[in-house]
């Protein structure tokens, strides 16, 4: 009698140990293919090489220093200041009327216009040094009365158009400065209080006018504003003598300057002071500090690294189809979905490590070279720098998995690479076009895989600064983690489709 013996297949093979063996097998495939290893090394090298080129090719030596605010952030601190010393406690009151602005309208010509954040009001500042702390209360072009301090703090006061007459008051008592506003000079409303421990025994106080650049389509134009100040009164320990008019920050890299044939000035007629000024007191943004650099620009090699990992990811599976090795792989592991998942884990892990290593070297090296060439890099915390490096590594890893999935779907290396480039790289190229409409750029970086480039974002938009907050300038509509999540959703969807098709089709 002949008996048939059925092989004893342990259930462990389909379990954890079996999957670990599958991972090991895929890792062995990856590391023994020279082109894959070279590709990952090239991706990391691209990040470092482009960072070196960016840092070494920049040259801002001899440029005026960027003004730094009390919080350590770059600021724009240029305005026309009519001031006197204030030693100790005191107050100042004034009425502001007829705040008007002019913007360029052709070579050497100006036309009336509205500059939303044009400012005219009262100011107490530690000194006339750029970046020194201050407290101000002001009338603005389109945002009513505001109280601002130390460039980044902004408090809303009375609403109303710039043409409305407003009475303003600043009172200093010790380290406390309080701002008030009134529509009639009788009924006063407290706008805000600032504890200004930085003032010291003597500060500079008085009137000021600032006029930031005017937003004009895809760019900005310099503007100039004029305000009339009446009923000027002071109380307390103010120095005697004449008021002194100065343009603060005339040579600052964050000052766009005056339009042609205009300048800062102060004139007095019948007790009314007419002050003309330009510039702003606010945080610096990309538009007001165009010579500054960011971590995203140091990591410009991400684009080249992305192309490399897409090619490696697609070929990781399409090469098996081309060489007809996929049948051997599937015979060794009948569960086709597990094979693809194992490939994705190995590929994503290797890409993440390579990307993180490249970014960790590129960022400090690029920063050091840029600083050596006089380039100011917008500052970030150590955590933000680490977040950017991890984000770049995650971007590259997820993109490689997406390319792998497309390779499994299309079974053709060139087709998979082309498709991945079209859905990941092409939107980024479009966003990198400075003439792309803001609405289109923001849409592309919300709903396409290019949203993951938000991982590079280190700049902060400010509501009190009108600027071009676009992806091209380093301002993304999504938070870094949300941007990475968008790309991850695309990769997960493509991987799921690949698993389904791999199970249904004949290898």
C-alpha positions as CSV (number, residue, x, y, z in Angstrom):
1,X,0.0,0.0,0.0
2,X,1.3,3.3,-1.0
3,X,0.7,6.3,1.2
4,X,0.8,9.9,0.2
5,X,2.7,12.2,2.6
6,X,1.5,15.8,2.8
7,X,4.3,18.2,3.6
8,X,4.0,19.8,7.0
9,X,3.8,23.5,6.3
10,X,4.2,25.5,9.5
11,X,1.8,28.3,10.1
12,X,4.7,30.4,11.2
13,X,5.6,31.0,7.6
14,X,2.5,33.1,7.1
15,X,3.0,34.9,10.4
16,X,5.5,37.3,11.8
17,X,8.6,35.2,11.2
18,X,7.6,34.6,7.6
19,X,7.2,38.3,6.9
20,X,10.5,39.1,8.6
21,X,12.2,36.5,6.2
22,X,10.4,38.2,3.3
23,X,11.7,41.6,4.5
24,X,15.2,40.2,4.7
25,X,14.9,38.7,1.2
26,X,13.8,42.1,-0.2
27,X,16.6,43.9,1.6
28,X,19.1,41.4,0.2
29,X,17.8,42.1,-3.3
30,X,18.1,45.9,-2.8
31,X,21.6,45.9,-1.4
32,X,22.9,43.5,-4.0
33,X,21.7,45.6,-6.9
34,X,24.5,48.1,-7.4
35,X,22.4,50.6,-9.3
36,X,19.9,50.8,-6.4
37,X,22.7,51.4,-3.8
38,X,24.4,54.0,-6.0
39,X,21.1,55.7,-6.6
40,X,20.4,56.1,-2.9
41,X,23.9,57.4,-2.3
42,X,23.4,59.8,-5.2
43,X,20.2,61.1,-3.7
44,X,21.9,61.9,-0.4
45,X,24.8,63.4,-2.3
46,X,22.5,65.6,-4.3
47,X,21.2,67.3,-1.1
48,X,24.7,68.0,0.1
49,X,26.1,69.1,-3.3
50,X,23.3,71.6,-4.0
51,X,23.6,72.9,-0.4
52,X,27.3,73.5,-1.0
53,X,26.7,75.2,-4.3
54,X,24.0,77.4,-2.9
55,X,26.0,78.5,0.1
56,X,29.2,79.0,-1.8
57,X,27.7,80.9,-4.7
58,X,25.8,83.4,-2.6
59,X,27.7,86.7,-1.9
60,X,26.3,89.4,0.3
61,X,29.6,90.5,1.8
62,X,29.7,94.2,2.6
63,X,25.9,94.5,2.7
64,X,24.3,96.4,5.6
65,X,23.4,94.2,8.5
66,X,19.9,93.0,8.8
67,X,18.1,94.7,11.8
68,X,17.2,92.2,14.5
69,X,14.2,92.7,16.8
70,X,13.9,92.2,20.5
71,X,12.8,88.6,20.0
72,X,15.8,87.7,17.7
73,X,13.8,87.8,14.5
74,X,14.7,89.9,11.4
75,X,12.6,93.0,11.2
76,X,12.0,96.0,9.0
77,X,12.5,99.1,11.1
78,X,12.6,102.2,8.8
79,X,10.3,105.2,9.2
80,X,10.4,109.0,9.6
81,X,10.6,110.0,13.3
82,X,10.0,113.4,14.8
83,X,11.3,112.9,18.3
84,X,12.7,114.3,21.6
85,X,14.1,112.4,24.7
86,X,11.8,111.3,27.4
87,X,13.5,110.8,30.8
88,X,11.2,109.0,33.2
89,X,7.4,109.2,33.2
90,X,5.4,111.2,30.8
91,X,2.8,111.3,28.1
92,X,2.2,112.6,24.6
93,X,-1.1,113.4,22.9
94,X,-1.9,114.3,19.3
95,X,-4.6,114.4,16.7
96,X,-4.0,112.7,13.4
97,X,-5.8,113.7,10.2
98,X,-5.4,113.4,6.5
99,X,-3.3,110.3,6.2
100,X,-2.7,110.0,2.5
101,X,-0.5,107.7,0.4
102,X,1.1,107.9,-3.0
103,X,2.4,105.0,-5.1
104,X,4.4,104.9,-8.4
105,X,2.4,105.3,-11.6
106,X,5.2,105.1,-14.2
107,X,8.7,106.5,-14.3
108,X,9.0,109.4,-11.9
109,X,5.2,109.7,-11.5
110,X,3.0,109.1,-8.5
111,X,-0.7,108.7,-8.0
112,X,-2.9,108.7,-4.9
113,X,-3.5,105.2,-3.6
114,X,-4.4,103.3,-0.4
115,X,-1.6,101.5,1.4
116,X,-3.5,99.3,3.9
117,X,-0.7,99.3,6.5
118,X,0.5,102.9,6.1
119,X,1.0,104.2,9.7
120,X,1.0,107.6,11.4
121,X,1.0,108.1,15.1
122,X,2.9,108.2,18.4
123,X,6.0,106.2,19.3
124,X,8.1,105.6,22.3
125,X,11.3,103.8,21.4
126,X,14.3,102.7,23.4
127,X,16.6,104.5,20.8
128,X,16.8,105.3,17.1
129,X,18.8,102.2,16.6
130,X,17.2,99.8,14.2
131,X,15.6,96.8,16.0
132,X,15.4,98.5,19.4
133,X,12.2,97.9,21.3
134,X,9.2,100.3,21.0
135,X,5.6,100.9,21.7
136,X,3.4,102.8,19.2
137,X,-0.2,103.7,18.7
138,X,-1.2,104.7,15.2
139,X,-3.8,105.4,12.5
140,X,-3.5,103.0,9.5
141,X,-4.5,103.2,5.9
142,X,-7.2,100.6,6.1
143,X,-7.1,98.9,9.5
144,X,-8.2,101.6,11.8
145,X,-6.3,102.5,15.0
146,X,-3.7,99.9,16.1
147,X,-1.3,99.6,19.0
148,X,1.9,97.7,18.1
149,X,5.0,96.8,20.0
150,X,8.4,95.2,19.3
151,X,7.5,94.6,15.6
152,X,5.5,91.4,16.2
153,X,2.7,92.5,18.6
154,X,-0.4,94.1,17.2
155,X,-3.7,95.1,18.9
156,X,-6.7,96.5,17.2
157,X,-8.3,99.8,18.4
158,X,-11.0,102.0,17.0
159,X,-12.1,101.1,13.5
160,X,-12.5,103.7,10.8
161,X,-11.1,105.1,7.5
162,X,-7.7,106.8,7.4
163,X,-9.5,110.1,6.5
164,X,-11.2,110.2,10.0
165,X,-9.6,112.4,12.6
166,X,-8.3,110.4,15.5
167,X,-6.8,111.5,18.8
168,X,-4.1,109.3,20.1
169,X,-2.3,109.2,23.5
170,X,0.7,107.3,24.9
171,X,1.4,107.4,28.7
172,X,4.5,106.1,30.3
173,X,4.5,105.2,34.0
174,X,7.6,103.3,35.0
175,X,7.8,100.3,32.8
176,X,4.2,100.5,31.8
177,X,3.1,102.2,28.6
178,X,-0.6,102.5,27.8
179,X,-2.2,103.6,24.6
180,X,-5.5,105.4,24.2
181,X,-7.6,106.5,21.2
182,X,-10.5,108.9,20.9
183,X,-12.8,110.1,18.2
184,X,-13.6,113.4,19.8
185,X,-10.8,114.1,22.3
186,X,-13.2,113.8,25.3
187,X,-14.1,110.1,25.5
188,X,-10.9,108.0,25.5
189,X,-10.7,104.2,24.9
190,X,-7.8,102.2,26.2
191,X,-6.3,100.2,23.3
192,X,-3.6,98.3,25.2
193,X,-0.9,98.2,27.8
194,X,2.7,97.1,27.4
195,X,5.2,96.3,30.1
196,X,8.3,97.8,28.6
197,X,11.1,96.8,31.0
198,X,13.6,97.5,28.3
199,X,13.1,101.3,28.1
200,X,15.8,102.4,30.5
201,X,16.0,105.8,32.1
202,X,15.7,107.8,28.8
203,X,13.8,106.9,25.7
204,X,13.0,108.6,22.4
205,X,9.4,109.6,21.9
206,X,7.4,111.6,19.4
207,X,5.6,111.3,16.0
208,X,6.2,108.9,13.2
209,X,5.0,108.1,9.7
210,X,5.7,104.8,7.9
211,X,4.6,103.6,4.5
212,X,5.4,99.9,3.6
213,X,5.6,98.7,0.0
214,X,2.3,98.6,-1.9
215,X,1.1,95.2,-3.3
216,X,0.8,95.5,-7.0
217,X,-0.2,92.2,-8.8
218,X,2.7,89.7,-8.5
219,X,5.1,92.3,-6.9
220,X,5.3,95.3,-4.7
221,X,6.1,99.0,-5.3
222,X,7.6,101.5,-2.9
223,X,5.1,104.0,-1.4
224,X,5.2,107.2,0.6
225,X,2.6,108.6,3.0
226,X,1.9,111.9,4.6
227,X,-0.1,112.8,7.8
228,X,-1.1,115.9,9.5
229,X,-0.6,116.1,13.3
230,X,-2.3,118.8,15.4
231,X,-3.0,119.6,19.0
232,X,0.4,118.1,20.0
233,X,0.9,118.1,23.8
234,X,3.3,116.5,26.2
235,X,3.3,115.9,29.9
236,X,6.1,114.8,32.1
237,X,9.9,114.7,31.9
238,X,10.4,115.6,28.2
239,X,13.6,117.3,27.1
240,X,13.2,120.9,26.0
241,X,14.2,122.4,22.6
242,X,13.1,121.6,19.1
243,X,11.7,118.4,17.8
244,X,14.2,116.5,15.6
245,X,13.2,114.8,12.4
246,X,15.2,111.8,11.2
247,X,14.8,108.9,8.7
248,X,15.4,105.8,10.7
249,X,17.0,102.9,8.9
250,X,17.8,104.7,5.6
251,X,20.5,102.1,4.6
252,X,18.7,99.0,5.9
253,X,18.4,96.0,3.5
254,X,14.7,95.7,4.6
255,X,14.0,99.3,3.5
256,X,12.7,99.7,-0.1
257,X,13.5,103.4,-0.1
258,X,11.4,106.3,-1.2
259,X,9.8,106.6,-4.7
260,X,11.6,108.9,-7.1
261,X,11.5,112.6,-6.3
262,X,10.2,112.1,-2.7
263,X,11.9,112.0,0.7
264,X,11.1,112.1,4.4
265,X,10.3,115.5,5.9
266,X,8.5,117.4,8.6
267,X,7.1,120.9,8.2
268,X,5.1,123.1,10.6
269,X,2.3,125.5,9.6
270,X,0.0,127.1,12.1
271,X,0.7,124.6,14.8
272,X,0.2,121.6,12.5
273,X,3.1,119.3,11.8
274,X,3.0,117.6,8.4
275,X,5.2,114.5,8.3
276,X,6.1,112.5,5.2
277,X,7.7,109.1,5.6
278,X,8.3,105.6,4.1
279,X,9.2,102.2,5.4
280,X,7.7,100.1,8.1
281,X,8.0,98.8,11.6
282,X,7.2,95.1,11.4
283,X,8.6,91.6,11.1
284,X,10.7,91.0,8.0
285,X,9.1,88.7,5.5
286,X,10.5,87.2,2.3
287,X,9.4,90.2,0.2
288,X,11.0,92.8,2.4
289,X,14.2,90.8,2.8
290,X,14.8,89.4,-0.6
291,X,18.5,89.0,0.0
292,X,17.9,86.6,3.0
293,X,18.0,82.9,2.7
294,X,15.9,80.0,4.1
295,X,16.5,76.3,4.8
296,X,14.3,75.5,1.9
297,X,16.7,77.2,-0.4
298,X,19.7,75.4,1.1
299,X,17.8,72.2,0.5
300,X,17.1,73.0,-3.2
301,X,18.8,69.7,-3.9
302,X,15.6,68.0,-2.8
303,X,14.3,68.3,-6.3
304,X,17.2,66.4,-7.8
305,X,17.1,63.8,-5.0
306,X,13.4,63.3,-5.6
307,X,14.0,62.5,-9.3
308,X,16.7,59.9,-8.3
309,X,14.5,58.1,-5.7
310,X,11.6,58.0,-8.1
311,X,13.8,56.2,-10.6
312,X,15.1,53.8,-8.0
313,X,11.6,53.1,-6.6
314,X,10.1,52.4,-10.0
315,X,13.0,50.1,-11.1
316,X,12.9,48.2,-7.8
317,X,9.9,46.2,-9.1
318,X,9.9,46.9,-12.9
319,X,13.4,45.4,-13.2
320,X,11.9,42.1,-12.0
321,X,9.3,42.2,-14.6
322,X,11.8,43.1,-17.3
323,X,14.1,40.3,-16.4
324,X,11.2,37.9,-15.7
325,X,12.3,37.4,-12.1
326,X,8.9,38.3,-10.7
327,X,7.7,34.7,-11.1
328,X,10.5,33.5,-8.9
329,X,9.6,36.1,-6.3
330,X,5.9,35.2,-6.3
331,X,6.7,31.4,-6.2
332,X,8.7,31.9,-3.1
333,X,6.0,34.0,-1.5
334,X,2.5,33.3,-2.9
335,X,0.9,36.2,-1.0
336,X,1.6,38.9,-3.6
337,X,0.3,41.8,-1.4
338,X,2.9,40.8,1.3
339,X,5.6,41.0,-1.3
340,X,4.7,44.5,-2.4
341,X,4.3,45.7,1.2
342,X,7.7,44.2,2.0
343,X,9.3,46.0,-1.0
344,X,7.6,49.2,0.1
345,X,9.0,48.9,3.7
346,X,12.5,48.2,2.5
347,X,12.5,50.9,-0.1
348,X,10.9,53.5,2.1
349,X,13.2,52.7,5.0
350,X,16.4,52.9,2.9
351,X,15.2,56.1,1.3
352,X,14.3,57.7,4.6
353,X,17.8,57.0,6.0
354,X,19.5,58.2,2.9
355,X,17.4,61.4,2.8
356,X,17.9,62.1,6.5
357,X,21.6,61.6,6.3
358,X,21.9,63.9,3.3
359,X,19.7,66.6,4.9
360,X,21.5,66.4,8.2
361,X,24.8,67.1,6.4
362,X,23.4,69.6,3.9
363,X,21.7,72.0,6.3
364,X,24.6,72.9,8.7
365,X,27.1,72.9,5.8
366,X,25.0,75.1,3.6
367,X,24.2,77.5,6.4
368,X,27.9,77.8,7.4
369,X,28.9,78.6,3.8
370,X,26.1,81.1,3.4
371,X,26.9,82.9,6.6
372,X,30.6,83.0,5.5
373,X,29.5,84.8,2.4
374,X,27.5,87.4,4.3
375,X,24.0,85.9,3.6
376,X,21.4,86.2,6.3
377,X,19.5,83.0,6.9
378,X,16.0,83.4,8.4
379,X,16.5,81.9,11.9
380,X,14.9,78.7,13.1
381,X,14.9,76.8,16.3
382,X,16.8,73.5,16.6
383,X,13.5,71.7,16.6
384,X,12.4,73.4,13.4
385,X,15.7,72.4,11.8
386,X,15.2,68.8,12.8
387,X,11.6,68.9,11.6
388,X,12.7,70.1,8.2
389,X,15.3,67.4,7.9
390,X,12.9,64.7,9.0
391,X,10.3,66.1,6.6
392,X,12.6,66.0,3.6
393,X,13.5,62.4,4.4
394,X,9.8,61.5,4.7
395,X,9.0,63.3,1.4
396,X,11.7,61.3,-0.4
397,X,10.7,58.0,1.2
398,X,6.9,58.3,0.5
399,X,7.6,59.5,-3.1
400,X,9.8,56.4,-3.7
401,X,7.0,54.1,-2.4
402,X,4.5,55.9,-4.7
403,X,6.9,55.3,-7.6
404,X,7.2,51.6,-6.6
405,X,3.4,51.3,-6.6
406,X,3.1,52.9,-10.0
407,X,5.8,50.5,-11.2
408,X,3.7,47.5,-10.0
409,X,0.6,48.9,-11.7
410,X,2.2,49.8,-15.1
411,X,4.9,47.1,-15.1
412,X,7.1,49.4,-17.2
413,X,10.0,51.4,-15.8
414,X,9.8,54.4,-18.1
415,X,6.1,54.6,-17.8
416,X,6.2,54.5,-14.0
417,X,8.9,57.1,-13.8
418,X,7.1,59.4,-16.2
419,X,3.9,59.1,-14.3
420,X,5.5,59.7,-10.9
421,X,7.3,62.7,-12.3
422,X,4.1,64.1,-13.7
423,X,2.1,63.8,-10.5
424,X,4.9,64.7,-8.0
425,X,7.6,66.8,-9.7
426,X,5.5,68.7,-12.3
427,X,3.3,70.5,-9.8
428,X,6.5,71.5,-7.9
429,X,7.9,72.9,-11.1
430,X,4.7,74.9,-11.7
431,X,4.8,76.3,-8.2
432,X,8.4,77.3,-8.6
433,X,7.3,79.7,-11.4
434,X,7.2,83.2,-9.9
435,X,4.5,84.2,-12.4
436,X,2.1,81.5,-11.4
437,X,-1.1,83.0,-10.0
438,X,-1.3,82.8,-6.2
439,X,-4.6,80.9,-6.3
440,X,-3.2,78.3,-8.6
441,X,0.0,77.8,-6.6
442,X,-2.0,77.4,-3.4
443,X,-4.4,74.9,-5.0
444,X,-1.5,72.8,-6.3
445,X,0.2,72.7,-2.9
446,X,-3.1,71.7,-1.2
447,X,-4.4,68.9,-3.3
448,X,-1.4,67.5,-5.3
449,X,1.6,65.5,-4.0
450,X,3.6,68.7,-4.2
451,X,1.9,69.6,-0.9
452,X,4.7,67.6,0.8
453,X,7.1,70.4,0.0
454,X,5.5,72.3,2.9
455,X,8.0,70.2,4.9
456,X,10.6,72.8,4.0
457,X,8.5,75.7,5.3
458,X,10.2,77.8,8.0
459,X,8.8,81.3,7.3
460,X,5.9,82.8,9.2
461,X,3.2,85.0,7.6
462,X,2.0,88.0,9.6
463,X,-1.4,89.5,9.3
464,X,0.0,93.0,9.9
465,X,2.4,92.8,6.9
466,X,1.0,92.8,3.3
467,X,3.1,90.5,1.2
468,X,3.2,87.8,-1.4
469,X,2.6,84.8,0.9
470,X,3.0,82.2,-1.9
471,X,4.8,78.8,-2.1
472,X,7.3,80.4,-4.4
473,X,8.4,82.7,-1.6
474,X,8.4,79.8,1.0
475,X,4.9,80.2,2.4
476,X,2.7,77.1,1.9
477,X,-1.1,76.9,2.6
478,X,-0.7,73.7,4.6
479,X,1.2,72.9,7.7
480,X,4.3,70.7,7.2
481,X,2.7,67.6,8.6
482,X,-0.5,68.1,6.7
483,X,1.5,68.5,3.5
484,X,3.3,65.2,4.1
485,X,-0.1,63.6,4.9
486,X,-1.4,64.6,1.4
487,X,1.5,62.8,-0.3
488,X,1.1,59.8,2.0
489,X,-2.5,59.5,1.0
490,X,-1.6,59.4,-2.7
491,X,1.1,56.8,-2.0
492,X,-1.3,54.7,0.1
493,X,-4.0,54.8,-2.6
494,X,-1.5,53.9,-5.3
495,X,-0.1,51.1,-3.2
496,X,-3.6,49.7,-2.5
497,X,-4.4,49.8,-6.3
498,X,-1.1,48.0,-7.0
499,X,-1.9,45.3,-4.4
500,X,-5.3,44.6,-5.9
501,X,-4.0,44.5,-9.5
502,X,-1.1,42.3,-8.5
503,X,-3.4,39.8,-7.0
504,X,-5.8,39.7,-9.9
505,X,-3.3,39.7,-12.8
506,X,-1.1,36.9,-14.1
507,X,2.6,37.7,-13.3
